Amino acid sequence: MDNRTSRQFKLDKDLNVSLGTRLANYLIDYVCVIVLMFAILIGLMIFAAIIGSQELLDRIGNMNKIEEYGVAIVSILLYYNIFEIFFSRTIGKFITKTVVVNINGEKPDTQEILVRSLCRLIPFETFSVLGAPNKGWHDSISKTYVVNKELLEKKKELFYSVDEIGNNTNEL
């Protein structure tokens, strides 16, 4: 097989998004997670009202800190896993036109996304993005990257178009 046709695209460092873009993603997604938390709690309250459980309604209304953290953890895992497994993007990333990819610029597999989401629960993980090279622990541990979607597509198209040119000249 020709070497040019078996080449695999690899990300360049210039594809990584800026700290400002990451901050925008974080803030937008933070708001979305809070909205999801309230939706979960309202859903539980509606469920409790439907089944007529005053005890459950009282419990939701008087949650302790551990129960509140539990709802927060469930909300974070649901939000990031659902969006990144199915779309490789959260709402924040849709707005900033960024995407989560692996080293080859492809959609990460489910296991990589699950690891990525679980790493977000590490205490102070949010601040890990402040170090060089602007990657959080959830990126480095899961071996994923947040990149500009349009720039990635252009670079991949250019990379693979070189292979196509090589293949077409062999047919002549």
Buried (B, 14 or more C-beta within 10 A) or exposed (E): EEEEEEEEBEBEEEBBBEEEBBBBBBEBBBEBBEEBBEEBBEEBBEEBEEEEEEEBBEBBEEEEEEEEEEBBEEBBBBBBBBBBBEBBBBBBBBEBEBBBBBEEBEBBEEEBBBBBBBBBEEEEBBEBBEEEEBBBBBBBBBEBBBBBBEBBEEBBEEBEEEBEEBEEEEEE
